[in-house]
Amino acid sequence: MTTIDPELLAILVCPETHQSLALAAEAEVARVNERIASGAQRTVAGAEVLEPVDGGLVREDGRVLYPIRQGIPVLLVEEGLVLEG
């Protein structure tokens, strides 16, 4: 499971809405990776996601997950992953 220093997590926000971010649960990361494997996962910009994520940071409203790859959060608006439901 991916971890983020709690002090860092406390200051990270969504680059688009400035909502707080929380570390994604393992089950959510697994669902995202299943959608990636099936070709169904899209970024906020509409691009298909091709590489699985190691973890993620979920926006407070639960609509976007920012991927964590190789221990680094990717906090670019266009790289955010649209979450279903």
C-alpha positions in Angstrom: 0.0 0.0 0.0 1.2 3.5 -0.9 1.8 5.9 2.0 2.2 9.7 2.1 3.7 11.6 4.9 0.8 12.9 7.0 2.3 16.4 7.1 2.5 16.5 3.3 -1.0 15.1 2.9 -2.3 17.8 5.2 -1.2 20.5 2.8 -2.0 18.9 -0.6 -5.1 20.0 -2.4 -6.7 19.5 -5.7 -5.0 21.8 -8.2 -8.3 22.6 -9.9 -10.8 23.0 -7.1 -8.5 23.3 -4.0 -10.6 20.6 -2.2 -8.6 18.5 0.3 -7.2 15.2 -0.8 -7.2 11.8 1.0 -5.2 8.7 0.4 -7.3 6.3 -1.7 -8.3 3.0 -0.1 -6.7 -0.2 -1.5 -10.1 -1.2 -2.9 -10.5 2.0 -4.8 -7.0 1.7 -6.3 -7.9 -1.9 -7.3 -11.1 -0.7 -9.0 -9.2 2.0 -10.9 -6.5 -0.6 -12.0 -9.3 -2.9 -13.2 -10.8 -0.1 -15.3 -7.3 0.7 -16.7 -6.8 -3.0 -17.6 -10.1 -3.1 -19.4 -9.5 0.2 -21.3 -12.4 1.9 -19.5 -10.4 4.4 -17.3 -10.2 8.0 -18.6 -8.4 11.1 -17.4 -10.2 14.3 -16.7 -8.9 15.4 -20.2 -10.6 12.3 -21.7 -7.5 10.3 -22.5 -7.3 6.6 -22.0 -5.1 5.5 -19.1 -2.6 2.9 -20.1 -0.4 2.3 -17.0 -1.7 1.1 -13.6 -1.4 3.3 -10.6 0.5 2.4 -7.4 -2.0 4.5 -5.3 -4.0 7.6 -5.5 -5.2 10.7 -3.8 -9.0 11.2 -3.9 -10.6 14.6 -4.1 -12.9 15.5 -1.2 -16.0 15.2 -3.5 -14.9 11.7 -4.5 -15.1 12.5 -8.3 -11.4 12.5 -9.1 -8.3 10.5 -8.1 -4.9 11.8 -8.7 -2.5 8.9 -9.4 0.6 8.1 -7.4 3.3 6.6 -9.5 6.6 5.4 -8.1 5.7 7.1 -4.8 5.1 10.5 -6.4 1.6 12.1 -6.5 0.8 13.4 -10.0 -1.1 16.5 -9.2 -1.9 17.8 -12.7 -5.5 18.6 -13.5 -5.4 16.8 -16.9 -3.9 13.7 -15.3 -6.7 13.3 -12.7 -8.7 10.1 -13.1 -12.4 10.3 -13.3 -14.0 8.0 -10.7 -17.3 6.2 -11.4 -20.3 6.6 -9.0 
